[in-house]
Each structure stands twice: as C-alpha cells, then as structure tokens.
C-alpha cells in the first residue's frame, strides 16, 4: 500500500523542487493531487474489469489512495486559502466547482470507511454503498469542467475512459465465460 501512495507523492515533490518552470507551486500541487486522485479512481474502477481475485486487494488499495489524495487536494486548498473558514464557506456556497468538489469528497468518505472490516461488519449493504463511486466520478468530471477555461484535453480523456468503463461494465464485455 505504501508504495502505491508514496511513489506519486515522491514524483510530485521532486517536480516542485526541481522544475523551475512551475510558477505557482501551490496551485500546481493542488491541481496535481486532484488529478492523481482521479487516476487512482480510474484504476479502482478499471481493475474489476480484469475479473481476477488477486486484483481485489489492489483495487481496495487504489481506492484508499484515491481518497487520501482527495484529502490532500482538499487540505492544500484550505491551506492555500489561509484556513479562512468564512472564505471557504463562501466559496462552497458560490462557486460551482467547489460545490461539486465537496460533494465528491463527502461521498468518498463512506466508501473509504467501508473499505475496512470494522465498518463492513457494521454496514451489511456496503457493496451497494460503493456503487456511488460512479456519482463521485461524475462530480469530479463536473468539478474539472467548471474549473477549466480552455484546455479540455484531460476532461475529454477522463470522460472517455469513464464512458468505456461504464460500457464494459454495463454490457459485461469483460466476462469471457458468458
């Protein structure tokens, strides 16, 4: 688990210190941690398509890492706004991209908690709860859409990946035995 989480963090940290072309390092880190979380979410949604029991543990680890990077993304946003609670609340009420970002993060919390045995034992329908991952992904895509001004490359890329995952899961193309 640790390497799955620490490797992108180490690469991101090295970019911050070694790349002199990054003008606003704080903004760069906030954006990068958001995209890293999204990549982990894509991996989490994609791994079940390979239909292997050995991948189920790895899926959980990628999902947990997606949550951790989402939290880092949020915490850096709070730090960047000088912990100004009034501003952060105002931002949450007035900016569409913040609203959908908060919704995605809030929906990730129960999924994160039910990744652990204690909560799985308490919430018997935890598998149904994990279906909200698709809503989280949609909110993240919406979050990106509201933020970007001109370059839609990543939005189109991650939307296309999401569409392919949905099609494969919906029509069970990945199940060879049917």
Order of alpha helices (4+ residues) and beta strands (2+ residues): alpha-alpha-alpha-alpha-alpha-alpha-alpha-alpha-alpha
